[in-house]
Amino acid sequence: MTNILLSTLPRDLPVPIRRAMLGVLFRATAAAFECPVPTLSRRSYAECLRTFALFTTEQAARARLSGCDVRALKARLYRNAQRLGKVVRRWSGASTLDEVMALGQILYWAIGMDLQGNARGEITVRRCYFAQFYTAPVCDIISGLDDGLFSGLSGGRRLAFTERLTEGGASCRARLT
């Protein structure tokens, strides 16, 4: 990897940076669900991450039960996360697929996911903090965030899942196409 910034970023980002990133993700997600962000002040990072998991679970389940247009909801999640991914791509200078995968690994590690990716665009997540909260339908909705983020990071590629932990798979597997 020739990107100096990415090669110097620690895999385990400091808590204040992770907390700030989670706040941005929370706002983008709440906007897609068209609802306010829960109060996060005075909560530890671990509490904020759990709140995000519970919030997304509740909002996705509520959307499904209310008859919401799930495709439109996923499109909003995608667009909001894609904007974030584009900002991070510009900030980091990531340009190759290897750099996108390295950046994705750092970002996802910060939210409790063990993501591995390669230059062929293949992604494997063996451990996911959110799998303990999400059902398969909730995971499918929230994956709009993953698709959008990686689209922004990669300059427009789309994420296609072939296996998910929430569907009984041994891991989540996806490919950037």
MITI-623006 format. One record per residue (C-alpha): residue in one letter; residue number from 1; x, y, z. Coordinates in Angstrom, 3 decimals. Layout:
! MITI-623006
<rec><residu>A</residu><num>NUM</num><east>X</east><north>Y</north><up>Z</up></rec>
...
This chain:
! MITI-623006
<rec><residu>M</residu><num>1</num><east>0.000</east><north>0.000</north><up>0.000</up></rec>
<rec><residu>T</residu><num>2</num><east>1.460</east><north>3.323</north><up>-1.029</up></rec>
<rec><residu>N</residu><num>3</num><east>-1.066</east><north>5.539</north><up>0.746</up></rec>
<rec><residu>I</residu><num>4</num><east>0.940</east><north>6.935</north><up>3.664</up></rec>
<rec><residu>L</residu><num>5</num><east>-2.113</east><north>8.070</north><up>5.646</up></rec>
<rec><residu>L</residu><num>6</num><east>-3.739</east><north>4.638</north><up>5.490</up></rec>
<rec><residu>S</residu><num>7</num><east>-0.501</east><north>2.852</north><up>6.326</up></rec>
<rec><residu>T</residu><num>8</num><east>-0.108</east><north>4.952</north><up>9.498</up></rec>
<rec><residu>L</residu><num>9</num><east>-3.696</east><north>4.739</north><up>10.788</up></rec>
<rec><residu>P</residu><num>10</num><east>-3.979</east><north>2.357</north><up>13.716</up></rec>
<rec><residu>R</residu><num>11</num><east>-6.380</east><north>-0.556</north><up>13.292</up></rec>
<rec><residu>D</residu><num>12</num><east>-7.933</east><north>0.324</north><up>16.630</up></rec>
<rec><residu>L</residu><num>13</num><east>-8.839</east><north>3.997</north><up>16.360</up></rec>
<rec><residu>P</residu><num>14</num><east>-8.887</east><north>6.035</north><up>19.585</up></rec>
<rec><residu>V</residu><num>15</num><east>-12.270</east><north>6.113</north><up>21.344</up></rec>
<rec><residu>P</residu><num>16</num><east>-12.916</east><north>9.850</north><up>20.714</up></rec>
<rec><residu>I</residu><num>17</num><east>-12.497</east><north>9.275</north><up>16.960</up></rec>
<rec><residu>R</residu><num>18</num><east>-14.709</east><north>6.160</north><up>17.022</up></rec>
<rec><residu>R</residu><num>19</num><east>-17.320</east><north>8.074</north><up>19.011</up></rec>
<rec><residu>A</residu><num>20</num><east>-17.297</east><north>10.969</north><up>16.526</up></rec>
<rec><residu>M</residu><num>21</num><east>-17.590</east><north>8.542</north><up>13.602</up></rec>
<rec><residu>L</residu><num>22</num><east>-20.488</east><north>6.763</north><up>15.265</up></rec>
<rec><residu>G</residu><num>23</num><east>-22.216</east><north>10.109</north><up>15.816</up></rec>
<rec><residu>V</residu><num>24</num><east>-21.968</east><north>10.910</north><up>12.106</up></rec>
<rec><residu>L</residu><num>25</num><east>-23.267</east><north>7.444</north><up>11.207</up></rec>
<rec><residu>F</residu><num>26</num><east>-26.106</east><north>7.840</north><up>13.719</up></rec>
<rec><residu>R</residu><num>27</num><east>-27.194</east><north>11.155</north><up>12.180</up></rec>
<rec><residu>A</residu><num>28</num><east>-27.091</east><north>9.762</north><up>8.635</up></rec>
<rec><residu>T</residu><num>29</num><east>-29.073</east><north>6.703</north><up>9.696</up></rec>
<rec><residu>A</residu><num>30</num><east>-31.686</east><north>8.659</north><up>11.658</up></rec>
<rec><residu>A</residu><num>31</num><east>-32.145</east><north>10.986</north><up>8.683</up></rec>
<rec><residu>A</residu><num>32</num><east>-32.817</east><north>7.979</north><up>6.447</up></rec>
<rec><residu>F</residu><num>33</num><east>-35.405</east><north>6.712</north><up>8.940</up></rec>
<rec><residu>E</residu><num>34</num><east>-36.771</east><north>10.271</north><up>9.195</up></rec>
<rec><residu>C</residu><num>35</num><east>-36.574</east><north>10.328</north><up>12.977</up></rec>
<rec><residu>P</residu><num>36</num><east>-34.446</east><north>12.051</north><up>15.638</up></rec>
<rec><residu>V</residu><num>37</num><east>-31.162</east><north>10.701</north><up>16.942</up></rec>
<rec><residu>P</residu><num>38</num><east>-31.415</east><north>9.382</north><up>20.502</up></rec>
<rec><residu>T</residu><num>39</num><east>-29.550</east><north>11.361</north><up>23.154</up></rec>
<rec><residu>L</residu><num>40</num><east>-25.991</east><north>10.062</north><up>23.361</up></rec>
<rec><residu>S</residu><num>41</num><east>-24.348</east><north>12.494</north><up>25.751</up></rec>
<rec><residu>R</residu><num>42</num><east>-22.844</east><north>11.029</north><up>28.895</up></rec>
<rec><residu>R</residu><num>43</num><east>-22.816</east><north>7.547</north><up>27.416</up></rec>
<rec><residu>S</residu><num>44</num><east>-19.675</east><north>5.519</north><up>26.953</up></rec>
<rec><residu>Y</residu><num>45</num><east>-18.671</east><north>4.480</north><up>23.467</up></rec>
<rec><residu>A</residu><num>46</num><east>-19.838</east><north>0.921</north><up>24.197</up></rec>
<rec><residu>E</residu><num>47</num><east>-23.226</east><north>2.265</north><up>25.314</up></rec>
<rec><residu>C</residu><num>48</num><east>-23.481</east><north>4.406</north><up>22.175</up></rec>
<rec><residu>L</residu><num>49</num><east>-22.685</east><north>1.409</north><up>19.961</up></rec>
<rec><residu>R</residu><num>50</num><east>-25.339</east><north>-0.675</north><up>21.747</up></rec>
<rec><residu>T</residu><num>51</num><east>-27.802</east><north>2.210</north><up>21.398</up></rec>
<rec><residu>F</residu><num>52</num><east>-27.082</east><north>2.326</north><up>17.663</up></rec>
<rec><residu>A</residu><num>53</num><east>-27.724</east><north>-1.414</north><up>17.374</up></rec>
<rec><residu>L</residu><num>54</num><east>-30.992</east><north>-1.176</north><up>19.289</up></rec>
<rec><residu>F</residu><num>55</num><east>-32.051</east><north>1.987</north><up>17.433</up></rec>
<rec><residu>T</residu><num>56</num><east>-31.468</east><north>0.480</north><up>13.979</up></rec>
<rec><residu>T</residu><num>57</num><east>-33.162</east><north>-2.767</north><up>15.003</up></rec>
<rec><residu>E</residu><num>58</num><east>-36.229</east><north>-0.921</north><up>16.272</up></rec>
<rec><residu>Q</residu><num>59</num><east>-36.459</east><north>1.476</north><up>13.344</up></rec>
<rec><residu>A</residu><num>60</num><east>-36.039</east><north>-1.232</north><up>10.695</up></rec>
<rec><residu>A</residu><num>61</num><east>-38.591</east><north>-3.499</north><up>12.401</up></rec>
<rec><residu>R</residu><num>62</num><east>-41.014</east><north>-0.589</north><up>12.758</up></rec>
<rec><residu>A</residu><num>63</num><east>-40.599</east><north>0.294</north><up>9.079</up></rec>
<rec><residu>R</residu><num>64</num><east>-41.324</east><north>-3.276</north><up>7.992</up></rec>
<rec><residu>L</residu><num>65</num><east>-44.390</east><north>-3.574</north><up>10.224</up></rec>
<rec><residu>S</residu><num>66</num><east>-45.814</east><north>-0.202</north><up>9.159</up></rec>
<rec><residu>G</residu><num>67</num><east>-45.808</east><north>-1.132</north><up>5.499</up></rec>
<rec><residu>C</residu><num>68</num><east>-43.056</east><north>1.327</north><up>4.678</up></rec>
<rec><residu>D</residu><num>69</num><east>-41.540</east><north>1.084</north><up>1.200</up></rec>
<rec><residu>V</residu><num>70</num><east>-38.445</east><north>-0.911</north><up>2.219</up></rec>
<rec><residu>R</residu><num>71</num><east>-36.736</east><north>-0.321</north><up>-1.148</up></rec>
<rec><residu>A</residu><num>72</num><east>-37.076</east><north>3.441</north><up>-0.689</up></rec>
<rec><residu>L</residu><num>73</num><east>-35.774</east><north>3.169</north><up>2.880</up></rec>
<rec><residu>K</residu><num>74</num><east>-32.748</east><north>1.147</north><up>1.758</up></rec>
<rec><residu>A</residu><num>75</num><east>-32.152</east><north>3.735</north><up>-0.979</up></rec>
<rec><residu>R</residu><num>76</num><east>-32.115</east><north>6.530</north><up>1.641</up></rec>
<rec><residu>L</residu><num>77</num><east>-29.729</east><north>4.554</north><up>3.851</up></rec>
<rec><residu>Y</residu><num>78</num><east>-27.548</east><north>3.918</north><up>0.791</up></rec>
<rec><residu>R</residu><num>79</num><east>-27.476</east><north>7.580</north><up>-0.295</up></rec>
<rec><residu>N</residu><num>80</num><east>-26.664</east><north>8.893</north><up>3.175</up></rec>
<rec><residu>A</residu><num>81</num><east>-23.893</east><north>6.349</north><up>3.716</up></rec>
<rec><residu>Q</residu><num>82</num><east>-22.547</east><north>6.897</north><up>0.208</up></rec>
<rec><residu>R</residu><num>83</num><east>-22.087</east><north>10.591</north><up>1.016</up></rec>
<rec><residu>L</residu><num>84</num><east>-20.096</east><north>9.604</north><up>4.114</up></rec>
<rec><residu>G</residu><num>85</num><east>-17.999</east><north>7.173</north><up>2.106</up></rec>
<rec><residu>K</residu><num>86</num><east>-17.185</east><north>9.854</north><up>-0.472</up></rec>
<rec><residu>V</residu><num>87</num><east>-16.040</east><north>12.236</north><up>2.269</up></rec>
<rec><residu>V</residu><num>88</num><east>-13.819</east><north>9.571</north><up>3.836</up></rec>
<rec><residu>R</residu><num>89</num><east>-12.424</east><north>8.621</north><up>0.411</up></rec>
<rec><residu>R</residu><num>90</num><east>-11.451</east><north>12.252</north><up>-0.305</up></rec>
<rec><residu>W</residu><num>91</num><east>-10.016</east><north>12.726</north><up>3.192</up></rec>
<rec><residu>S</residu><num>92</num><east>-7.980</east><north>9.527</north><up>3.074</up></rec>
<rec><residu>G</residu><num>93</num><east>-6.865</east><north>9.699</north><up>-0.531</up></rec>
<rec><residu>A</residu><num>94</num><east>-7.885</east><north>6.055</north><up>-1.034</up></rec>
<rec><residu>S</residu><num>95</num><east>-7.835</east><north>5.257</north><up>-4.731</up></rec>
<rec><residu>T</residu><num>96</num><east>-7.069</east><north>1.561</north><up>-5.210</up></rec>
<rec><residu>L</residu><num>97</num><east>-9.273</east><north>-1.330</north><up>-4.183</up></rec>
<rec><residu>D</residu><num>98</num><east>-6.564</east><north>-2.443</north><up>-1.744</up></rec>
<rec><residu>E</residu><num>99</num><east>-6.735</east><north>0.992</north><up>-0.082</up></rec>
<rec><residu>V</residu><num>100</num><east>-10.540</east><north>0.902</north><up>-0.017</up></rec>
<rec><residu>M</residu><num>101</num><east>-10.406</east><north>-2.480</north><up>1.707</up></rec>
<rec><residu>A</residu><num>102</num><east>-7.796</east><north>-1.298</north><up>4.222</up></rec>
<rec><residu>L</residu><num>103</num><east>-9.933</east><north>1.736</north><up>5.018</up></rec>
<rec><residu>G</residu><num>104</num><east>-13.070</east><north>-0.395</north><up>5.270</up></rec>
<rec><residu>Q</residu><num>105</num><east>-11.278</east><north>-2.714</north><up>7.678</up></rec>
<rec><residu>I</residu><num>106</num><east>-10.364</east><north>0.192</north><up>9.963</up></rec>
<rec><residu>L</residu><num>107</num><east>-13.856</east><north>1.732</north><up>9.838</up></rec>
<rec><residu>Y</residu><num>108</num><east>-15.642</east><north>-1.541</north><up>10.477</up></rec>
<rec><residu>W</residu><num>109</num><east>-13.268</east><north>-2.607</north><up>13.236</up></rec>
<rec><residu>A</residu><num>110</num><east>-14.285</east><north>0.618</north><up>15.004</up></rec>
<rec><residu>I</residu><num>111</num><east>-17.894</east><north>-0.624</north><up>15.178</up></rec>
<rec><residu>G</residu><num>112</num><east>-17.157</east><north>-4.174</north><up>16.260</up></rec>
<rec><residu>M</residu><num>113</num><east>-16.835</east><north>-5.932</north><up>12.931</up></rec>
<rec><residu>D</residu><num>114</num><east>-13.927</east><north>-8.081</north><up>11.813</up></rec>
<rec><residu>L</residu><num>115</num><east>-13.900</east><north>-7.243</north><up>8.110</up></rec>
<rec><residu>Q</residu><num>116</num><east>-11.351</east><north>-8.633</north><up>5.678</up></rec>
<rec><residu>G</residu><num>117</num><east>-11.234</east><north>-7.588</north><up>2.032</up></rec>
<rec><residu>N</residu><num>118</num><east>-9.001</east><north>-8.156</north><up>-0.955</up></rec>
<rec><residu>A</residu><num>119</num><east>-8.077</east><north>-6.541</north><up>-4.264</up></rec>
<rec><residu>R</residu><num>120</num><east>-10.711</east><north>-8.657</north><up>-6.074</up></rec>
<rec><residu>G</residu><num>121</num><east>-13.418</east><north>-6.845</north><up>-4.103</up></rec>
<rec><residu>E</residu><num>122</num><east>-14.274</east><north>-9.847</north><up>-1.936</up></rec>
<rec><residu>I</residu><num>123</num><east>-15.302</east><north>-9.047</north><up>1.642</up></rec>
<rec><residu>T</residu><num>124</num><east>-15.662</east><north>-11.437</north><up>4.576</up></rec>
<rec><residu>V</residu><num>125</num><east>-16.970</east><north>-10.514</north><up>8.020</up></rec>
<rec><residu>R</residu><num>126</num><east>-16.376</east><north>-13.307</north><up>10.527</up></rec>
<rec><residu>R</residu><num>127</num><east>-17.451</east><north>-11.353</north><up>13.598</up></rec>
<rec><residu>C</residu><num>128</num><east>-20.189</east><north>-8.731</north><up>13.662</up></rec>
<rec><residu>Y</residu><num>129</num><east>-21.310</east><north>-6.907</north><up>16.778</up></rec>
<rec><residu>F</residu><num>130</num><east>-24.735</east><north>-6.302</north><up>15.231</up></rec>
<rec><residu>A</residu><num>131</num><east>-25.496</east><north>-9.964</north><up>14.445</up></rec>
<rec><residu>Q</residu><num>132</num><east>-26.568</east><north>-10.469</north><up>18.061</up></rec>
<rec><residu>F</residu><num>133</num><east>-29.280</east><north>-7.814</north><up>17.590</up></rec>
<rec><residu>Y</residu><num>134</num><east>-30.400</east><north>-8.170</north><up>13.973</up></rec>
<rec><residu>T</residu><num>135</num><east>-32.793</east><north>-10.605</north><up>12.369</up></rec>
<rec><residu>A</residu><num>136</num><east>-32.234</east><north>-11.420</north><up>8.698</up></rec>
<rec><residu>P</residu><num>137</num><east>-34.865</east><north>-8.879</north><up>7.501</up></rec>
<rec><residu>V</residu><num>138</num><east>-33.420</east><north>-6.128</north><up>9.714</up></rec>
<rec><residu>C</residu><num>139</num><east>-29.894</east><north>-6.923</north><up>8.514</up></rec>
<rec><residu>D</residu><num>140</num><east>-31.088</east><north>-6.764</north><up>4.909</up></rec>
<rec><residu>I</residu><num>141</num><east>-32.470</east><north>-3.265</north><up>5.448</up></rec>
<rec><residu>I</residu><num>142</num><east>-29.460</east><north>-1.970</north><up>7.377</up></rec>
<rec><residu>S</residu><num>143</num><east>-27.088</east><north>-3.403</north><up>4.755</up></rec>
<rec><residu>G</residu><num>144</num><east>-28.094</east><north>-0.383</north><up>2.687</up></rec>
<rec><residu>L</residu><num>145</num><east>-25.598</east><north>1.481</north><up>4.890</up></rec>
<rec><residu>D</residu><num>146</num><east>-22.825</east><north>-0.978</north><up>4.022</up></rec>
<rec><residu>D</residu><num>147</num><east>-23.612</east><north>-0.810</north><up>0.317</up></rec>
<rec><residu>G</residu><num>148</num><east>-23.626</east><north>2.974</north><up>0.355</up></rec>
<rec><residu>L</residu><num>149</num><east>-20.479</east><north>3.356</north><up>2.427</up></rec>
<rec><residu>F</residu><num>150</num><east>-18.475</east><north>1.015</north><up>0.215</up></rec>
<rec><residu>S</residu><num>151</num><east>-19.904</east><north>2.670</north><up>-2.889</up></rec>
<rec><residu>G</residu><num>152</num><east>-18.642</east><north>6.021</north><up>-1.640</up></rec>
<rec><residu>L</residu><num>153</num><east>-15.273</east><north>4.600</north><up>-0.612</up></rec>
<rec><residu>S</residu><num>154</num><east>-14.774</east><north>2.776</north><up>-3.913</up></rec>
<rec><residu>G</residu><num>155</num><east>-15.979</east><north>5.425</north><up>-6.317</up></rec>
<rec><residu>G</residu><num>156</num><east>-19.320</east><north>3.830</north><up>-7.183</up></rec>
<rec><residu>R</residu><num>157</num><east>-19.026</east><north>0.070</north><up>-6.858</up></rec>
<rec><residu>R</residu><num>158</num><east>-21.974</east><north>-1.798</north><up>-5.360</up></rec>
<rec><residu>L</residu><num>159</num><east>-21.938</east><north>-4.377</north><up>-2.587</up></rec>
<rec><residu>A</residu><num>160</num><east>-23.628</east><north>-7.729</north><up>-3.272</up></rec>
<rec><residu>F</residu><num>161</num><east>-24.046</east><north>-10.144</north><up>-0.352</up></rec>
<rec><residu>T</residu><num>162</num><east>-23.851</east><north>-13.898</north><up>-0.886</up></rec>
<rec><residu>E</residu><num>163</num><east>-23.932</east><north>-14.987</north><up>2.766</up></rec>
<rec><residu>R</residu><num>164</num><east>-24.937</east><north>-13.406</north><up>6.073</up></rec>
<rec><residu>L</residu><num>165</num><east>-24.426</east><north>-14.296</north><up>9.703</up></rec>
<rec><residu>T</residu><num>166</num><east>-28.037</east><north>-13.330</north><up>10.395</up></rec>
<rec><residu>E</residu><num>167</num><east>-29.211</east><north>-15.946</north><up>7.893</up></rec>
<rec><residu>G</residu><num>168</num><east>-27.234</east><north>-18.721</north><up>9.580</up></rec>
<rec><residu>G</residu><num>169</num><east>-24.022</east><north>-18.337</north><up>7.588</up></rec>
<rec><residu>A</residu><num>170</num><east>-20.603</east><north>-18.881</north><up>9.117</up></rec>
<rec><residu>S</residu><num>171</num><east>-19.728</east><north>-15.327</north><up>8.052</up></rec>
<rec><residu>C</residu><num>172</num><east>-21.003</east><north>-12.446</north><up>5.980</up></rec>
<rec><residu>R</residu><num>173</num><east>-19.645</east><north>-12.556</north><up>2.476</up></rec>
<rec><residu>A</residu><num>174</num><east>-20.032</east><north>-9.867</north><up>-0.119</up></rec>
<rec><residu>R</residu><num>175</num><east>-18.368</east><north>-8.622</north><up>-3.264</up></rec>
<rec><residu>L</residu><num>176</num><east>-17.879</east><north>-5.135</north><up>-4.643</up></rec>
<rec><residu>T</residu><num>177</num><east>-19.066</east><north>-5.172</north><up>-8.242</up></rec>
